[in-house]
Amino acid sequence: MTGGLGWMYGRDLPLLSITFARQINARELLERMGVDQNTVAVREQDDFHYELGGHLYASDGYVVSAGHYGSWAWVWEHGSWKCIEDRGLVLRASVGTAALVLNASEKPGVVFRYAENGRLITGLDTMTSLVPADRTGSDMHRFDTEMQALGARPEEHEYGPLGSRGMFYRLAENLGVGVPLDDLNERPVLSGRLLSPASR
């Protein structure tokens, strides 16, 4: 697979929590998400693990890495779910631009939320057992044509040959987002800790 999320297809990622915003920088996205300013720094990978490793995969650790891909900034949560725990997060991230949240866990399914200028346009939660799949937003069918082209019918819990994760990766890539794997694992990375939703 090619594209900005190409390395993620078929990979075992037990938890996935990523927020994207277009045409703002990664620091601003962190600020919009509610970051502890005292923790933000560009860290070499060894320093990242030394300074933040104790919180890295804790659900209440809120450790994040951040960077850029094309015209989009991204923030990767290493164990937390703030991007969906805080329902206003994608709206704040999208003020004056567009933002996207992708979340998935070991439980089959994905939460996909796309917002523009502080308004939720499309939300689709395939983790629900409800049929049709839980949809929200002012234009909740915005991506239906693209999903159908991928062989998916979410209202019937049918996600085509890519499966639910792969389908949402592809929808996200079609918007232009990406996360370079080397930025997570090899290169110095902008990182820190988000404030918990309760502390905002």
Buried (B, 14 or more C-beta within 10 A) or exposed (E): EEBBBEBBBEEEEEBBBBBBBBEBBBBBBBBBBBBBEEBBBEBEBEBBEEBBBEBEEEEEBBBBBBBBBEEBBBBBBBBBBBBBBBBEBBBBBBBEBBBBBBBBBEEEBBBBBBBBEBEBBBBBBBBBEEEEBBBEBEEBEBBBEBBEEBEBBBBEBEBBEBBBBBBBBBBBBBBBBBBBBEBBEEEEBBBBBBBBBEEE
